[in-house]
Amino acid sequence: MTTPPQKKLRLVIHGRVQGVFFRNSMCREALRLGVSGWVRNCSDGSVEAAVHGSSVAVDALVSWARRGPELAYVERVEIGLDDGNYNGFEVIG
């Protein structure tokens, strides 16, 4: 049995993404999908996240991040590579 391809990404989500339960909602969605990493608010009003897992699960979480929770308004998501190693998913800060 082969391990599914893994993906490690760093996301920066811009828009109305603070004060709308974005971090907690993303954490819940990541745990549901089996994605590890973290999410935090940034001083410029964006939200940053490191997401690691199977390509399918990470792609699903990126799709979720493009809309966010009900009260959020996502303008854009910057996507880059990440090289950390994480166990579980946590809200930082």
N, CA, C and O of each residue as an XYZ file, in Angstrom:
372
protein
N       0.851     -1.184      0.000
C       0.000      0.000      0.000
C       0.895      1.245      0.000
O       1.808      1.361      0.817
N       0.630      2.150     -0.900
C       1.453      3.350     -0.996
C       0.825      4.502     -0.226
O      -0.394      4.596     -0.089
N       1.692      5.373      0.268
C       1.227      6.570      0.965
C       0.774      7.589     -0.069
O       1.459      7.802     -1.070
N      -0.396      8.235      0.167
C      -0.825      9.240     -0.804
C       0.157     10.409     -0.843
O       0.817     10.698      0.155
N       0.255     11.081     -1.991
C       1.172     12.227     -2.094
C       0.849     13.270     -1.016
O      -0.313     13.574     -0.745
N       1.909     13.802     -0.416
C       1.751     14.800      0.640
C       1.975     16.193      0.078
O       2.724     16.378     -0.881
N       1.317     17.168      0.687
C       1.443     18.551      0.267
C       1.657     19.389      1.517
O       0.996     19.174      2.534
N       2.585     20.349      1.444
C       2.883     21.256      2.554
C       2.807     22.684      2.029
O       3.660     23.111      1.251
N       1.793     23.415      2.451
C       1.587     24.770      1.950
C       1.511     25.788      3.076
O       1.152     25.460      4.207
N       1.854     27.024      2.750
C       1.674     28.172      3.635
C       0.649     29.071      2.954
O       0.817     29.433      1.789
N      -0.400     29.428      3.667
C      -1.472     30.263      3.129
C      -1.496     31.604      3.844
O      -1.257     31.674      5.049
N      -1.782     32.657      3.109
C      -2.083     33.955      3.702
C      -3.428     34.374      3.108
O      -3.557     34.578      1.901
N      -4.422     34.495      3.983
C      -5.785     34.766      3.555
C      -6.097     36.229      3.845
O      -5.948     36.694      4.975
N      -6.533     36.952      2.812
C      -6.824     38.382      2.920
C      -8.322     38.625      2.777
O      -9.027     37.874      2.102
N      -8.792     39.684      3.423
C     -10.198     40.063      3.349
C     -10.712     40.327      4.750
O      -9.944     40.689      5.641
N     -12.028     40.144      4.949
C     -12.593     40.250      6.301
C     -12.490     38.862      6.925
O     -13.421     38.060      6.863
N     -11.321     38.601      7.533
C     -11.034     37.254      8.021
C     -10.659     37.225      9.507
O     -10.372     36.159     10.051
N     -10.660     38.377     10.154
C     -10.443     38.406     11.606
C     -11.733     38.858     12.275
O     -12.454     39.710     11.755
N     -12.012     38.275     13.436
C     -13.235     38.606     14.161
C     -14.469     37.911     13.603
O     -15.595     38.289     13.925
N     -14.260     36.894     12.764
C     -15.388     36.174     12.151
C     -15.263     34.661     12.384
O     -15.857     33.868     11.653
N     -14.495     34.268     13.396
C     -14.281     32.855     13.754
C     -13.549     32.076     12.666
O     -13.726     30.864     12.539
N     -12.718     32.778     11.872
C     -11.994     32.112     10.786
C     -11.036     31.057     11.332
O     -11.025     29.918     10.863
N     -10.226     31.443     12.333
C      -9.207     30.505     12.840
C      -9.835     29.254     13.436
O      -9.421     28.140     13.113
N     -10.832     29.424     14.304
C     -11.458     28.253     14.925
C     -12.175     27.388     13.894
O     -12.142     26.160     13.976
N     -12.824     28.033     12.922
C     -13.513     27.280     11.872
C     -12.517     26.519     11.012
O     -12.766     25.374     10.635
N     -11.381     27.155     10.698
C     -10.359     26.474      9.892
C      -9.768     25.300     10.662
O      -9.517     24.244     10.081
N      -9.545     25.471     11.945
C      -9.018     24.387     12.773
C      -9.974     23.189     12.760
O      -9.544     22.047     12.602
N     -11.253     23.455     12.925
C     -12.257     22.395     12.919
C     -12.265     21.676     11.563
O     -12.332     20.448     11.512
N     -12.196     22.441     10.470
C     -12.204     21.853      9.128
C     -10.930     21.048      8.881
O     -10.988     19.967      8.295
N      -9.789     21.560      9.319
C      -8.521     20.844      9.146
C      -8.548     19.507      9.882
O      -8.131     18.485      9.338
N      -9.037     19.519     11.111
C      -9.112     18.274     11.881
C     -10.062     17.284     11.217
O      -9.799     16.081     11.197
N     -11.155     17.786     10.677
C     -12.116     16.923      9.978
C     -11.472     16.265      8.763
O     -11.742     15.103      8.460
N     -10.614     17.020      8.067
C      -9.957     16.522      6.850
C      -8.670     15.739      7.129
O      -8.117     15.118      6.222
N      -8.191     15.765      8.373
C      -6.937     15.084      8.701
C      -5.707     15.866      8.294
O      -4.660     15.279      8.021
N      -5.820     17.202      8.250
C      -4.709     18.076      7.893
C      -4.040     18.567      9.170
O      -4.729     18.905     10.133
N      -2.713     18.612      9.194
C      -1.990     19.129     10.352
C      -1.447     20.512     10.029
O      -1.385     20.912      8.867
N      -1.047     21.248     11.089
C      -0.474     22.580     10.917
C      -0.970     23.551     11.955
O      -1.231     23.169     13.096
N      -1.104     24.808     11.572
C      -1.526     25.850     12.486
C      -2.157     27.002     11.718
O      -2.022     27.100     10.498
N      -2.853     27.880     12.453
C      -3.449     29.085     11.875
C      -3.329     30.207     12.895
O      -3.461     29.972     14.097
N      -3.076     31.440     12.419
C      -2.947     32.577     13.323
C      -3.357     33.870     12.621
O      -3.334     33.965     11.394
N      -3.735     34.868     13.435
C      -4.006     36.206     12.927
C      -2.683     36.930     12.709
O      -1.720     36.701     13.442
N      -2.633     37.801     11.706
C      -1.466     38.643     11.448
C      -1.824     40.095     11.750
O      -2.994     40.477     11.719
N      -0.813     40.892     12.038
C      -1.042     42.278     12.434
C      -1.643     43.125     11.309
O      -2.228     44.173     11.578
N      -1.506     42.688     10.052
C      -2.063     43.458      8.935
C      -3.528     43.122      8.644
O      -4.094     43.615      7.668
N      -4.145     42.283      9.490
C      -5.549     41.928      9.306
C      -5.772     40.644      8.534
O      -6.909     40.192      8.399
N      -4.692     40.045      8.020
C      -4.827     38.776      7.305
C      -4.739     37.613      8.297
O      -4.496     37.810      9.488
N      -4.939     36.417      7.787
C      -4.784     35.184      8.561
C      -3.759     34.338      7.826
O      -3.826     34.193      6.605
N      -2.803     33.774      8.573
C      -1.768     32.927      7.996
C      -1.948     31.511      8.511
O      -2.334     31.306      9.662
N      -1.669     30.529      7.655
C      -1.799     29.133      8.065
C      -0.744     28.276      7.373
O      -0.366     28.532      6.230
N      -0.279     27.260      8.083
C       0.549     26.200      7.507
C      -0.333     24.959      7.483
O      -0.908     24.582      8.505
N      -0.441     24.323      6.315
C      -1.318     23.164      6.178
C      -0.554     22.017      5.521
O       0.032     22.179      4.450
N      -0.568     20.859      6.176
C       0.180     19.683      5.711
C      -0.747     18.479      5.725
O      -1.515     18.278      6.667
N      -0.665     17.693      4.682
C      -1.455     16.470      4.635
C      -1.465     15.900      3.235
O      -0.654     16.280      2.391
N      -2.388     14.985      2.994
C      -2.503     14.421      1.650
C      -2.901     15.535      0.690
O      -3.553     16.501      1.086
N      -2.509     15.400     -0.561
C      -2.845     16.407     -1.565
C      -4.342     16.664     -1.618
O      -4.775     17.812     -1.712
N      -5.131     15.601     -1.558
C      -6.590     15.738     -1.630
C      -7.112     16.544     -0.443
O      -7.932     17.444     -0.619
N      -6.639     16.224      0.770
C      -7.112     16.915      1.965
C      -6.664     18.376      1.986
O      -7.451     19.260      2.325
N      -5.408     18.633      1.626
C      -4.900     20.008      1.607
C      -5.648     20.825      0.557
O      -6.017     21.971      0.815
N      -5.874     20.248     -0.622
C      -6.632     20.958     -1.657
C      -8.037     21.289     -1.171
O      -8.551     22.370     -1.459
N      -8.666     20.371     -0.438
C     -10.001     20.625      0.102
C      -9.968     21.766      1.117
O     -10.878     22.594      1.146
N      -8.925     21.815      1.949
C      -8.819     22.888      2.940
C      -8.532     24.230      2.264
O      -9.045     25.259      2.703
N      -7.728     24.235      1.211
C      -7.479     25.472      0.459
C      -8.791     25.960     -0.156
O      -9.074     27.157     -0.123
N      -9.587     25.066     -0.710
C     -10.894     25.451     -1.258
C     -11.772     26.048     -0.179
O     -12.448     27.051     -0.406
N     -11.764     25.429      1.006
C     -12.539     25.972      2.127
C     -12.031     27.374      2.481
O     -12.833     28.277      2.719
N     -10.702     27.564      2.517
C     -10.118     28.859      2.899
C     -10.489     29.961      1.908
O     -10.524     31.134      2.280
N     -10.761     29.608      0.677
C     -11.156     30.609     -0.327
C     -12.535     31.203     -0.033
O     -12.859     32.283     -0.528
N     -13.362     30.500      0.780
C     -14.657     31.044      1.188
C     -14.692     31.382      2.662
O     -15.251     32.406      3.056
N     -14.088     30.512      3.494
C     -14.070     30.739      4.939
C     -15.421     30.473      5.569
O     -16.335     29.965      4.919
N     -15.541     30.825      6.858
C     -16.815     30.635      7.553
C     -17.840     31.661      7.062
O     -17.519     32.568      6.294
N     -19.057     31.494      7.521
C     -20.191     32.282      7.028
C     -19.979     33.800      7.076
O     -20.361     34.495      6.134
N     -19.381     34.327      8.146
C     -19.249     35.776      8.307
C     -18.020     36.371      7.606
O     -17.863     37.591      7.558
N     -17.170     35.525      7.076
C     -15.937     36.006      6.441
C     -16.213     36.477      5.013
O     -17.175     36.056      4.372
N     -15.336     37.364      4.538
C     -15.309     37.741      3.130
C     -13.852     37.618      2.681
O     -13.019     38.455      3.031
N     -13.550     36.587      1.915
C     -12.179     36.332      1.480
C     -11.948     37.020      0.141
O     -12.636     36.742     -0.842
N     -10.966     37.925      0.116
C     -10.607     38.623     -1.126
C      -9.633     37.799     -1.957
O      -9.796     37.664     -3.170
N      -8.611     37.246     -1.289
C      -7.638     36.424     -2.010
C      -6.870     35.543     -1.031
O      -6.805     35.823      0.166
N      -6.293     34.479     -1.567
C      -5.461     33.564     -0.791
C      -4.119     33.438     -1.499
O      -4.046     32.977     -2.638
N      -3.051     33.857     -0.808
C      -1.697     33.660     -1.334
C      -1.239     32.271     -0.908
O      -1.419     31.878      0.245
N      -0.651     31.537     -1.833
C      -0.235     30.162     -1.545
C       1.251     30.005     -1.847
O       1.716     30.326     -2.941
N       1.987     29.504     -0.856
C       3.406     29.219     -1.022
C       3.714     27.858     -0.430
O       2.813     27.156      0.030
N       4.966     27.493     -0.441
C       5.394     26.207      0.120
C       5.773     26.371      1.580
O       6.187     27.449      2.005
N       5.632     25.309      2.337
C       6.017     25.294      3.749
C       6.867     24.058      3.983
O       6.704     23.053      3.291
N       7.781     24.120      4.961
C       8.660     22.973      5.178
C       8.665     22.469      6.617
O       9.527     21.669      6.982
N       7.727     22.916      7.437
C       7.680     22.458      8.824
C       7.093     21.057      8.941
O       6.640     20.469      7.959
N       7.113     20.546     10.145
C       6.483     19.263     10.458
C       5.596     19.475     11.677
O       6.055     19.985     12.699
N       4.341     19.091     11.575
C       3.366     19.370     12.623
C       2.581     18.118     12.979
O       2.363     17.243     12.142
N       2.168     18.051     14.221
C       1.268     17.015     14.690
C      -0.010     17.701     15.120
O       0.021     18.589     15.972
N      -1.129     17.306     14.548
C      -2.389     17.936     14.871
C      -2.495     19.316     14.225
O      -1.663     19.694     13.400
N      -3.515     20.047     14.607
C      -3.731     21.388     14.051
C      -4.088     22.293     15.214
O      -4.897     21.930     16.068
N      -3.480     23.479     15.248
C      -3.755     24.375     16.379
C      -3.916     25.816     15.939
O      -3.387     26.248     14.914
N      -4.669     26.544     16.755
C      -4.809     27.984     16.606
C      -3.694     28.597     17.432
O      -3.571     28.302     18.621
N      -2.878     29.446     16.821
C      -1.765     30.120     17.517
C      -2.179     31.557     17.806
O      -2.771     32.224     16.957
N      -1.864     32.028     19.009
C      -2.129     33.421     19.367
C      -3.528     33.702     19.649
O      -3.879     34.840     19.962
